[in-house]
Amino acid sequence: MELSEAIDLIHTTAIHQTEPQIWADLGCGTGLFTKALTHLLPSQSTIYAIDKDAMALDTIPDNYQNVLVKKLARDFTQSFSLPSLLDGILMANSLHYVADHLSFLQTIQSSLLQPSHKLLLIEYDTDKANPWVPYPISFQSLQKLATKAGYTTIEKLGTKASLYGRANLYGALITK
């Protein structure tokens, strides 16, 4: 996927604000969607790029589009804390590595996020597992999950055909 395609998949005016924001990209890999997020955030914002692959993190610039990127090598599925509460979390093809989606969302809400926050998710639009997507979540299932987790708005931002042909990717914004 190209950077422009990643930006299109998560583009929303709901993130555009004038004040700097603090976000995390959980399971960021080499940072394609981290970079895409920098195009949506105001200047001087911060993104915590979190992945257990330290070598992948090394490929991400420390500053991109005038947004500070702080890289942390850790497994986002395990409990951790950050120096400040987040305005939002981006998860691009990473929620499908979490076995208990509801418990995970409840945990990050209570430990990592501001009361008024946003979640940006990119996932495959399927509920059928495979070795590479062990705990998939279709957009329809995400709507039910988000409602159970206390969210009121679940918006599909865009779709893109998967290179692997199994299911389309979707981008979604979730807010309270």
N, C-alpha and C positions, 0 to 999 in steps of 0.2 A: 504494500500500500504506500502511496505517495503522501507526503505531508499535506498537500492540498486536499486530498481525499479524507484524511483524518480530521482536518479542520472542518470540512463540510459535514462530517458525520456527527460532530459534537457542537456545531455552531448554534448558539442561542443568545438572544439579547438579554436573557435573564441574569447572565453573569456580568455583563457590562456595568461597571460602576466606576465612580471617580476615585474612591478610596482604595488603597492597596488591600489585597486579600491574601489569606494564607490557605493554601490547598495542599492536599497530598495526592500523589498518584500511586496507588497500591498495586504492586506487581507490574511495575513500569517497564521492565525489560530494558531495551536500548533507548527508550524515551521518545518514541514516535508520537504518542499521544501527550506526553509531557510537553513536547515542543508545540503540539497543536493547541494545548491549553494556554500556553503563553500568548498566543494570538488573541485570546478572549479576555485575559486578565489585564487590569490596569498596570501601568508602569509602577515599579517598585514593589510589586507583589512577590510572594514567596511560594514555591512549590517544594514539598518534600517528596523526592523521587525515591520510592522504597521498593527494593527487590532483593531477593536472597542471592542473586548472582552479582557479586562485586565487579566482575569483569565487564558485565553488561553496563553497570552503572558508570564505569570509567569512560564509556563512549559518550556520555551525556555532558554537554557543556555546563559550567557552573553558573553562567548567566546567558539567557537567551531572550531576545526581544525585550530587554531591560527588565526581565523577571529573574530573581535569584532562584537558583535550583540547588537545594541542599540534598545530597545523596546519602541514603542510609541503607546499608546492607543488613537486611533482616527479613525474616519470614513474616509477611503481613497477616498470615492466618494464626499466628501466635500472639499473645497479649504483649502490647508495648505501649509506651507513652511518648508524647511529643512535648516540647517546651511550651506550646500554647495551643488553645483549642482552634479548630479549623473552621473556615467558612465553607469548605466543600471538600469532597473526595471524588476523585476520578478513578474508575476501575475499568480498564480496557482489556477485555478478554481475561479477566482474573477472578471475577466472582464465581466462575464455573469451577474453580479449584477449592471452593469452600463447601464442605458437606452440608452444613446446617445454615442455610441462607438467613433465616429469621433470627436465629441466635446471634449470628455475626452482625447483622444490621443493628440489633438492639445493643450489642456490645460497643460498636463504634459510635452509636448515638450517645451513649452514656459516658464514654471515656475519651473520645477524640474530637467531637463536633460541637460547635456553638449550637444553642437552641434553634436558631433560625439558620439553616444550612441548606446546601444543595448537594445532590449526588448526581454525577454524570457516569452512566454505565454504557459500555459497548459489549454486546454479547451476541451469540448465535441465536437466531430465532427458532429454537428447537428445544424439546424436552427429552430428546433421545440421546443418551450418553454414548460416548465412544472413548477409546484410550486417551485421546488428546483433550477431550472435554468431558471430564468425569461427572460433573454435577451441573448440567446445562440448565438454562432458564430462558424460556421463550418470553416474548414480550407479554403475552397473555398471562403467563405465570408470574412475571414480574409485577404486573398490575395487582394481582391478588396478594403477593408477598408484601409489596409496599404498603398496601392498605392495612394489612395485619400489623405492620411495623409502625403504623401511626402517620403515614404520609397521606397527604390529600391530593396532590397533583402528580400525575405520572404522564409525561409527554414524550411521545416518540419524535425524535429530532430528525432522523434520517435512516436510510437503509443503504446497504451496498451488497452486491453479490459476493459471495465467498469464493475465494480462489479454489477451494476444495469441493465446491459444488453441493455440499450437504444441506446447508441452510444459509439464508442471508444473514448478514450482520445488521444489527440495529443499534442506534444511539438513542439513549433515553435520559431525560432530566427528571429527577424526583425531588419534590420539595414538600415542606409541611404547610 
